[in-house]
Each structure stands twice: as C-alpha cells, then as structure tokens.
Amino acid sequence: MRDIAPRRPAHRFTGRRHGSATEFAAASALIVVLTACGAEDTGPDEATEENGDGGALSGELTVMAAASLTDVFAEIAEDFQEQHPSVEITFNFAGSSELAQQINSGAPADVFAAANTSTMEQVVDGEGLDARWAAEHGEDGLVFATNTLQIAVPPANPAGIESLSDLAGGDVQVAFCAEEVPCGSATATALEASGLDITPVTYEEDVRSVLTKVEMDEVDAGLIYATDVISAEGRVEGLDFPEAREAINDYPIGVLANSAAPELAAAWVEAVSSAKGVAVLDDAGFGTP
C-alpha cells in the first residue's frame, strides 16, 4: 500500500457509519483503508487487469476527497467492492485545500474529489488530471454533486437562533470553516451577500470539525453543509437561510495525472456518477447536476 501521508496513522475502515460527529471528524483526519474480505493484495501494476471474475478489476486505489464526502464515499465503496472484490481502497478525507496541497507536492493518489471548483483548479494547474480521462470528461474535472450551507445548532436550539442575523450578536458563539477550505469560502460568500459582520470564536480546518463543535455544545451555532446536518442524525438541527443560495458549491472529481492505476480510478469516478452513486448522494442530501 502506498504511504501518502506518513504523519497520519492508518485506520482500518469497515464502511459502517460511525455513531457521532466526533468519530466522523476523527475519520476525516485519518487515512482510512477499505479492503474487501478475501481480496488479494496486488500491486499497482496489476490494477487494470481482469482477474477472471466477470471482468472485475484488482489492485490498489487511493482516493483523496473532501471531508464532507466521508459517508457517501464509504457507502459507494461497499457496492464498488462487491463488483471488484480484489480492490483495496485507501481514502484520505480532509479539507479540500489541504488535499490539493498534498497532491501538488507529489503525494501519490489516483482520484481527487473537491468540495468546490476553485480547489480542483489548483490541482489542474499543478499536477493536473489524466490527459486521456480529461479529454473525455473535462479538463477541470466532472461535477458530480452540489451542496448548500445551513446554520447548525444544538438540539432544541438553546440560543434561539432563527436567522443568519442572529449570529451577529456579541453573546452568540459561532464556529466557521477556515476561509481557505470550500465550506469557509462558501461562508464568506454568504456573509458578503447578507451584508452582516459576524466574528466566529473559532475557524476550523474542515466542515466536520465545525459539526463536532456544535454537536459537543461548544458553540451556539456553526455554518456547515446541509449534508453534514443529515449525517449527524438528530445530534444537531439545521436551519435554512436565504443567503445560502448565493453560495452553492459544485463538487468536481477527476482522475489524477500521477495515478498509478488510471483505469481503476476511472472506474471509481464512473461508480460515483452512476445511477447508484447519484441515489446515495441524493439520500445524503447532496444535489446532483
């Protein structure tokens, strides 16, 4: 297995949904490895070979993806490995901007899925996408999902927050994503549209970290994606606000130029954008193009 981030310990990921946003945040800060039962350990140079079980692929696949995709990619991976049981998938979930920096610094990976198009552009301008894949699907990646911000509050909404303007009060503690990550960029766009001046008590490295702050009742509210509210399964409440319509994020995905298994990577992208993949995204609250 390729070592794509030595400073982070590997975590064996079963594909089950964890029980709390704290565990989700922990998962997003780790490399997670999903291996089918009985899968053979094949090298990267075998990744595109048929293994005799109906055309299934085999080998190792490394996917770098925005933290907000943790749940849906795990679910899609379960079906993918039913079709390709000899594939080992390594996921690296984190803030999109951090992942883009890793890729452009030479970290080996096969697929990148970002939470906005500008972050994907950083990779396109750096290491780039696989030329053959990009010629068919687009030089800037394939947009496969959209996401919208909500105000997340603890259950019962103890601070009585009803709108974005309520977050401007000096006695309200708010968590935002850092501006360099897509959820932070979307937050800045929504705030600009509102004309409000809101100062958070913390800027977090990714959207799952903001979710954890709200879930643990460490802040009165946080701006996160609607999909992360759904993933919390009642541990936070989500409030719509009109300015979010000005900050909808497109999610692009692409096969990377430095992929050691471009055909396997292309098969993963196809699974994400397939009818089954779209159904998983829809159930999780993502919009689809």
LINVENMO-V730414 format. One record per residue. D_CENTER is the distance of its C-alpha to the mean C-alpha in Angstrom with 1 decimal. Layout:
D_CENTER / D_CENTER
//
This chain:
21.7 / 20.6 / 20.1 / 17.2 / 17.3 / 20.6 / 20.1 / 17.6 / 19.1 / 18.0 / 17.1 / 18.2 / 15.7 / 17.5 / 15.0 / 16.4 / 14.7 / 15.7 / 18.2 / 17.0 / 14.4 / 16.0 / 15.2 / 11.5 / 11.6 / 13.6 / 11.4 / 8.6 / 11.5 / 12.7 / 12.8 / 13.0 / 15.4 / 16.0 / 19.6 / 21.6 / 25.0 / 27.7 / 25.5 / 27.5 / 26.5 / 26.8 / 26.4 / 24.3 / 27.4 / 27.6 / 24.1 / 25.4 / 28.5 / 29.4 / 30.4 / 32.8 / 31.0 / 30.8 / 29.0 / 26.0 / 24.2 / 24.2 / 22.9 / 19.9 / 16.5 / 13.9 / 10.3 / 8.3 / 4.6 / 2.6 / 3.6 / 3.7 / 3.1 / 5.5 / 8.4 / 8.5 / 8.1 / 10.6 / 12.8 / 12.8 / 13.7 / 16.7 / 18.2 / 17.5 / 19.5 / 22.2 / 22.8 / 22.5 / 23.5 / 24.2 / 20.8 / 19.0 / 15.3 / 13.9 / 10.2 / 9.3 / 6.2 / 7.1 / 7.6 / 7.5 / 11.3 / 11.9 / 10.4 / 12.5 / 15.4 / 15.2 / 15.3 / 18.1 / 19.9 / 20.2 / 17.8 / 18.1 / 15.1 / 15.3 / 12.1 / 9.6 / 6.9 / 6.6 / 6.4 / 10.2 / 13.0 / 14.8 / 12.3 / 12.6 / 16.3 / 16.5 / 15.7 / 18.0 / 20.7 / 20.3 / 19.9 / 19.3 / 18.4 / 20.6 / 23.7 / 24.6 / 21.2 / 20.9 / 24.5 / 23.6 / 20.2 / 20.3 / 20.4 / 17.4 / 15.1 / 14.8 / 13.2 / 12.1 / 10.8 / 11.5 / 10.8 / 13.5 / 14.4 / 16.6 / 18.9 / 18.2 / 21.4 / 22.8 / 24.6 / 27.9 / 26.8 / 29.5 / 29.3 / 30.1 / 27.4 / 27.7 / 26.4 / 24.8 / 28.3 / 28.6 / 26.1 / 28.6 / 31.1 / 32.0 / 32.0 / 28.4 / 25.8 / 22.3 / 19.0 / 16.9 / 13.9 / 15.5 / 16.4 / 15.0 / 11.3 / 10.3 / 10.7 / 13.9 / 15.0 / 14.8 / 16.7 / 19.3 / 19.8 / 20.3 / 22.7 / 24.6 / 25.1 / 26.4 / 28.7 / 28.1 / 28.2 / 25.9 / 25.7 / 23.1 / 24.2 / 21.0 / 18.2 / 15.1 / 12.9 / 9.6 / 9.2 / 9.6 / 12.7 / 14.1 / 13.8 / 15.7 / 18.3 / 19.0 / 19.1 / 21.5 / 23.6 / 23.5 / 23.1 / 24.4 / 21.3 / 18.0 / 16.0 / 12.6 / 10.9 / 13.0 / 10.5 / 10.3 / 14.1 / 14.4 / 12.5 / 15.1 / 17.8 / 20.5 / 20.0 / 19.3 / 20.6 / 19.0 / 21.3 / 21.1 / 22.6 / 23.9 / 22.6 / 19.0 / 20.2 / 20.7 / 17.1 / 15.0 / 11.9 / 11.8 / 8.8 / 10.6 / 10.5 / 13.4 / 15.6 / 16.5 / 20.1 / 20.5 / 19.3 / 21.9 / 21.2 / 20.5 / 21.8 / 19.7 / 16.6 / 17.9 / 18.4 / 14.7 / 13.9 / 16.8 / 15.7 / 12.4 / 14.6 / 17.6 / 19.2 / 17.9 / 14.2 / 14.9 / 16.6 / 13.7 / 11.5 / 14.7 / 15.4 / 12.1 / 13.2 / 11.3 / 14.0 / 14.7 / 16.9
//
